[in-house]
Amino acid sequence: MEPLQPELVRQLQESVLAHADETSWPERTLRLWLWVFCCSHTALYVIGARTKEMFESALGSNFAGTLMSDGYQAYRSTANRLRCWAHLMRKLRGVAESTDTQAAANGRAMLDLFGSLMQGVFEARDKAKALPTGVQDDPPTHPVVTHAKQVEELKALCEKHRDAKHEALRAIAREFLYDWEAIMRVLADPQLPLTNNAAERQLRHWVIARRISYGTRNLVGSNSLALLASVIDTCRLRGASATDLLARAIHAARQGLPAPALPSVPKQLLGRNGALMCV
């Protein structure tokens, strides 16, 4: 299956919207990370260090689409980014539940504003669905317009508390400001995803495998697992049989023939309409 890896990378790089995430992965005594990069039709797994260099090496420099991720700083090298709102909501709830009365009050205020922005995105999506096929709202009333006041209030609170004494409040305020454009981009385009659930769901099966197997034992095992996971999940996304592909690959290897091609990408999974929209 190894000759198929460059094709997996190429097809992922050509996607309109991709999701990225990572989870710890033990390789004997080493603490490595299992990375996943996925779109509507392709999944790519890589095991290695949790570094910016590892991320850039895995995804490559030819990816020109939009990347949805969490706040890990390695992802900030990608020009077109989205931030997962679910991660931010959890952090705001943590501040809102603080035992520090003043910090909790500020956290609740930020959480309420952020929640109203999320509701605005859902309302915009519902409105778009209600329109007849092929008809667009003119001019579009996206949340960036309808909720402009809440956006200004939230940014003002972040600016106010970027140097707060309360550590968690200070951290979340700065996180919003550092990634403001990536976070708020969905307000101007509500059809973009709000969360990174797609990547997290891809990792779930392999997290279970990690708990059962305690990881891998060497570099060969790590590379083999990542490659097989990539092929299996790519076949699943395309509605094809991974077992059939693996059987044909083994047969071809025994005959000294090239590895079989990946299953073709269904047309409905191509382009923006086929992007993973796990909200």
Secondary structure in CASP SS format (residue, H / E / C, confidence):
PFRMAT SS
TARGET T0000
AUTHOR 0000-0000-0000
METHOD secondary structure of the structure
MODEL  1
M C 1.00
E H 1.00
P H 1.00
L H 1.00
Q H 1.00
P H 1.00
E H 1.00
L H 1.00
V H 1.00
R H 1.00
Q H 1.00
L H 1.00
Q H 1.00
E C 1.00
S C 1.00
V C 1.00
L E 1.00
A E 1.00
H E 1.00
A E 1.00
D E 1.00
E E 1.00
T E 1.00
S E 1.00
W E 1.00
P E 1.00
E E 1.00
R C 1.00
T C 1.00
L E 1.00
R E 1.00
L E 1.00
W E 1.00
L E 1.00
W E 1.00
V E 1.00
F E 1.00
C E 1.00
C C 1.00
S C 1.00
H C 1.00
T C 1.00
A E 1.00
L E 1.00
Y E 1.00
V E 1.00
I E 1.00
G E 1.00
A C 1.00
R C 1.00
T C 1.00
K H 1.00
E H 1.00
M H 1.00
F H 1.00
E H 1.00
S H 1.00
A H 1.00
L H 1.00
G C 1.00
S C 1.00
N C 1.00
F C 1.00
A C 1.00
G C 1.00
T E 1.00
L E 1.00
M E 1.00
S E 1.00
D C 1.00
G C 1.00
Y C 1.00
Q H 1.00
A H 1.00
Y H 1.00
R H 1.00
S H 1.00
T C 1.00
A C 1.00
N C 1.00
R E 1.00
L E 1.00
R E 1.00
C C 1.00
W H 1.00
A H 1.00
H H 1.00
L H 1.00
M H 1.00
R H 1.00
K H 1.00
L H 1.00
R H 1.00
G H 1.00
V H 1.00
A H 1.00
E C 1.00
S C 1.00
T C 1.00
D C 1.00
T H 1.00
Q H 1.00
A H 1.00
A H 1.00
A H 1.00
N H 1.00
G H 1.00
R H 1.00
A H 1.00
M H 1.00
L H 1.00
D H 1.00
L H 1.00
F H 1.00
G H 1.00
S H 1.00
L H 1.00
M H 1.00
Q H 1.00
G H 1.00
V H 1.00
F H 1.00
E H 1.00
A H 1.00
R H 1.00
D H 1.00
K H 1.00
A H 1.00
K H 1.00
A H 1.00
L C 1.00
P C 1.00
T C 1.00
G C 1.00
V C 1.00
Q C 1.00
D C 1.00
D C 1.00
P C 1.00
P C 1.00
T C 1.00
H C 1.00
P H 1.00
V H 1.00
V H 1.00
T H 1.00
H C 1.00
A H 1.00
K H 1.00
Q H 1.00
V H 1.00
E H 1.00
E H 1.00
L H 1.00
K H 1.00
A H 1.00
L H 1.00
C H 1.00
E H 1.00
K H 1.00
H C 1.00
R C 1.00
D C 1.00
A C 1.00
K C 1.00
H C 1.00
E H 1.00
A H 1.00
L H 1.00
R H 1.00
A H 1.00
I H 1.00
A H 1.00
R H 1.00
E H 1.00
F H 1.00
L H 1.00
Y H 1.00
D C 1.00
W H 1.00
E H 1.00
A H 1.00
I H 1.00
M H 1.00
R H 1.00
V H 1.00
L H 1.00
A H 1.00
D C 1.00
P C 1.00
Q C 1.00
L C 1.00
P C 1.00
L C 1.00
T C 1.00
N C 1.00
N H 1.00
A H 1.00
A H 1.00
E H 1.00
R H 1.00
Q H 1.00
L H 1.00
R H 1.00
H H 1.00
W H 1.00
V H 1.00
I H 1.00
A H 1.00
R H 1.00
R H 1.00
I H 1.00
S H 1.00
Y C 1.00
G C 1.00
T E 1.00
R C 1.00
N C 1.00
L H 1.00
V H 1.00
G H 1.00
S H 1.00
N H 1.00
S H 1.00
L H 1.00
A H 1.00
L H 1.00
L H 1.00
A H 1.00
S H 1.00
V H 1.00
I H 1.00
D H 1.00
T H 1.00
C H 1.00
R H 1.00
L H 1.00
R C 1.00
G C 1.00
A C 1.00
S C 1.00
A H 1.00
T H 1.00
D H 1.00
L H 1.00
L H 1.00
A H 1.00
R H 1.00
A H 1.00
I H 1.00
H H 1.00
A H 1.00
A H 1.00
R H 1.00
Q C 1.00
G C 1.00
L C 1.00
P C 1.00
A C 1.00
P C 1.00
A C 1.00
L C 1.00
P C 1.00
S C 1.00
V C 1.00
P C 1.00
K H 1.00
Q H 1.00
L H 1.00
L C 1.00
G C 1.00
R H 1.00
N H 1.00
G H 1.00
A C 1.00
L C 1.00
M C 1.00
C C 1.00
V C 1.00
END
